[in-house]
Amino acid sequence: MRRRVPDTDMIVALPKGWLVEMPNPGPLPPPPPPTPTTKIELKTRTLLTARPGSPVPGTLVAPQLFVYEDPWLPLGTTGFDYLVAQRASNQAALGLDIRHVDAESSRREGRPTYHIRDE
């Protein structure tokens, strides 16, 4: 099953029977002030979520897919910069210190990818 991600040219192929939600992400958030800062402020919008329509045999946790967009990342932001900002945002939202568990970087079709697991 192929679905086009709203507001993008991305098309995702999902297994048959998956439930797909494409919430209205709303308008773009206002751009950050033009003064350069060292801190990245995330303005994430959810474009698509998907999950199996029925339990997946042999798994403890059902797989899920989330497609997010952050339209105002500063030019030159690396994957590492984004992960640092994401962790800071998660820690602020949870009100506790997240301990790093595992990180793995690789390349997919020539682009850098990151798989991060936090406790």
Long-range contacts (C-beta under 8 A, 24 or more apart in sequence): 3-48, 3-50, 5-47, 5-48, 5-67, 6-47, 6-48, 7-47, 7-69, 8-47, 8-67, 8-69, 10-67, 12-48, 12-50, 12-65, 12-67, 14-50, 14-65, 15-52, 17-52, 17-53, 17-54, 18-50, 18-51, 18-52, 18-53, 19-50, 19-51, 19-52, 19-53, 20-48, 20-49, 20-50, 21-48, 21-49, 21-50, 22-47, 22-48, 23-49, 25-69, 28-71, 29-71, 29-72, 31-72, 32-72, 36-74, 39-85, 40-73, 40-74, 40-77, 40-81, 40-82, 40-84, 40-85, 41-72, 41-85, 42-70, 42-85, 42-86, 42-89, 43-70, 43-71, 43-72, 44-68, 44-69, 44-70, 45-69, 45-70, 45-71, 79-105, 79-112, 79-113, 79-114, 80-114, 83-114, 83-116, 87-118, 90-118
